[in-house]
């Protein structure tokens, strides 16, 4: 049996971290598309960032701020 690849779409998996509690999970994403990680299973917050984009200093700064002031801006 040969698989029909016409409808196969490669999905990458990204590690994202909750900006409130630090919970890390894997989310599938297609290249070039935004990812909706939904709310955190642990704390129900909806702010996420790629694990690779966060430094320990940035993690500490974000967690010390109240949730309504946690925003990342592109430099």
N, C-alpha and C positions, 0 to 999 in steps of 0.2 A: 504494500500500500504506500503510495507516494503522497506526502502532505502537500496541500494546495497553499502556496506561499503568497498568493495575491492579497490575502486579507491579514497576513501576519504583520504586526507592527512591533518593532523593537522598543522595549521600555527600559529605561535606566532606573536604577534605584538610588535614591538620595537619602543620606542620613540628615535628619533635621532635629533641632534641639528646641524645646520649649523655653521661651524667654522668661517665664516666671519661675518654674521649678527645676529646669534642667533635664527633664525627661527626654531621652533620645529614642527616636524610632525611625524606621525605614519607610519611605513613601515612593511609590512608582511615579515616574514622570516621563513624558515623551519629550524628545529634544525640542527646544524652542518654545515650550509651553509653560505657563505658570502652574505651580503646584498648589492645590488646596489641601493642606494637611488636616483641616478641621480643628476640633478642639482637643486639648490634651486629655488623655485618659486619666491622668493623675490629678490635675488641678482645674481642668475645664477652661484654661486660658487658650486663646486662639493665635497668639503671637509666636511665630517660628522663624528660625534662621538655619541656614546650612551649617552643619558642625564645622566644616572646613573654613568658614568665614569668621568664626568666633575665636578670639584669643581669650586667655584667662582674665586679662585686665578688662576687656569689653564685657565678658560674662558678669564679672563683679559689679561693674558700673550699671549695667542694665538691671540686675537684681536688686540693687540698692534704691533704684528709682521706683516711684509708685507706678502701677501698670498703665495708668492713663498718660504717663509721660515717656513710655518706652517706645521710641520710634527710631529706626535706623534710616539715615539719609545717605544717599549716594554722594560720594566725594567728587 
